[in-house]
């Protein structure tokens, strides 16, 4: 793309509004910034868009949102015809800057193409959007969110009629449609109020909310334990300025939990996430205020959800009385054990049960599942692949999905949604904490007991951020090195097998991921992030005790870090 020509067109065309033009004129003497904003179109990837908010083709703004939506419209018309247009598209959005505006622009673009748009009256969690697609029998769904990215970002994710993020084949067809749109000024929208009057844009009422919460509550396994400990279990909850506040508090309250306190400073939606530097429940710092509350209240448990409420962070008190953040592998493994153990004890484990995890997720959950006679399947990184498995199971009736999870704090129990669900996860985590309390144990002690029974597993993640054009090339260089280097050892441990998912492994879709399996059971995976300018290194190992597993993990991480630094 000729970035100077594109910049000039945006500044001079009558299609773009004055605010956009003024923003662009303010950088007219900054050649590098102009290039960065216009050297390409913001890529519509297999999950949709994600980018920095601002004017330009390589930014997320009302015009790039319109372009993406028109691509979706053209796909619906080609693939589904009038039936798809009549079914319509449901849109949800989070608490970020411009999220409501982007939702409106998407709805106006859909309506201009003769496709009904269903929107919510205010922000909603991403898992509710996943649920709503199927509940409303829509052709597709859209959610405006950048998940846990910094405040400068927003995004646009597309869901299929099954309620899951669009599969790779469908995504590629949509991408083709989006890429055909070169002239932004040809993208039509309609007047919002007119579209509402003509029932082309429909604002949803409370019915969908109630149905979603009811579906979440249907996953409760031990209501009797909740009833017994509903007052005694002390929970601190923070939505981290995002969409989880109303849904999670409602689900917990209706389930019976009475002793739930919310972090007031982080309760209300705030697009600038003013109390945190990075609204990610994987970061302990986002829980600083919650931990102070927990100390005062001697709370059993802290839960926190990211801005679109599909990820959950959990904080518990360890054996030294300190509040620590459990990682996604630990919480996922605890949930696997609790759910399977409870189903077995109640004689409710269905036929051909299966749990699904990603290839970069701990093997502890698989070990636990094996103990209970439950199969574990692996998918590529990204919850969309877990959602695809649910649909396959329901179509074939060969397996029964129990739960799915990934190391990046995403879990789904049940099939009401086809994406990770912070609402149902929060509810089951609280139920699980009540269960351990009934045994005289904390959730941390439950984790230690799980290690004792099933083995000490430890994992970690190292992300390297490489921004801009140079960063993209550096990420490619690092991937190329690991793919082509003739390595036979890592940290003095022999490599047993190298899995190159770009060539295809276990009938999974091809993906730019490498996984090194070591002779001692350890493993390392490397992949570029699909949503951020990062390359990610995943590490996993196991041993007979905590000290040993920590030492093994440290050696692995040091070895890889030194290697990357040398590239």
Beta strands, then each sheet from edge to edge (+ up, - down):
strand 1: 48-52
strand 2: 89-93
strand 3: 117-119
strand 4: 140-144
strand 5: 153-159
strand 6: 201-203
strand 7: 235-238
strand 8: 260-262
strand 9: 301-305
strand 10: 312-317
strand 11: 323-326
strand 12: 353-358
strand 13: 375-379
strand 14: 400-406
strand 15: 410-413
strand 16: 456-465
strand 17: 489-490
strand 18: 493-500
strand 19: 513-518
strand 20: 523-528
strand 21: 534-543
sheet 1: 1+ 5- 4+ 2+ 3+ 6+
sheet 2: 8+ 7+ 9+ 10- 11+
sheet 3: 13+ 12+ 14+ 15-
sheet 4: 16+ 21- 20+ 19- 18+ 17-
end
